[in-house]
Amino acid sequence: MSSVSAAPAARLRRIALPAVAATAYSLNTVFARLALAGGADVATINAARFLFIVVLLFGLSHGSRGAPSLSRKKRGSALLLGLPFSLTSLGYLASLRYIPVSIAVLVLYTYPILVGLLAGASGGEGVSPRRLAALLLAFLGLALAMNVDIAALPDWRGVALAFMAAAAMSVFVIGSARLLNGEARPEVNFHLMLGATVPVLALLPLGGGPHWPVAAAGWWSLASVLVTFSLAQLALLAAIGRAGAVLTAAVMNLEPVVTIALAVLLVGERLSLSMSLGAALVVLAIFLADEPRKAAVLLAEP
């Protein structure tokens, strides 16, 4: 009886961390929009949130006494791996100049499928037929939830930029899973985010920035951006190390769904039948992606 009841509890524990990351990213999007309305610009918000988490991770990595130190090779790998993460943010934002947000988000979220395929091709977790079907089902669910008009012909430049962001994110997730396996995680996380922060800060002066909020509400929104982004990143990296790259990527499909739910609750946006069906498919896909055998192997690892 106890083993039967323990199975759902173990599944929820595996899904919890990436679900927290997805929810925090959604909240981060909401607060970023409020900070933009308060006078800040995209480049300043992006630079501030990356710089904040680098300082936070520096304190965490250097405050853990007795933690094993990374080799020079591992540090270099982590710094280089931060570059694809910065490309994810930059590519996605640039794609919005050419295509609607719904199409950009849908193209970006091809990355869980790419993670599954890359994991198998690189000799990692791999992707079983069940997991591949779950990832494709989640993608279909997002297309329904985002009300994407498949008959429209989006600008190829926007699609290319969004897909570049998706490819970069998949490389980041796969590479992070390998680096976080058995290593000093606070130090790995610090070097990953440091590598992502450098190009973001370098691009800030090109837009004439920084441009800070001009009202108190904008500053509170920006502070909320820093907190939610840090929580999202810490939860994401912890989830990759614990639940694995493929399951984490699958659960991250919740981010657009949570954003839609927040729009319904906070802005009063109407929830259509297709959006409800799409959200249900995403949730179903996440539970299908959580394979008991793979989970048992992951939980058995140190």
Summary of the structure (lengths in Angstrom):
residues: 302
radius of gyration: 19.0
end to end distance: 27.7
largest distance: 63.6
contacts: 1049
relative contact order: 0.21
helix: 79%
strand: 0%
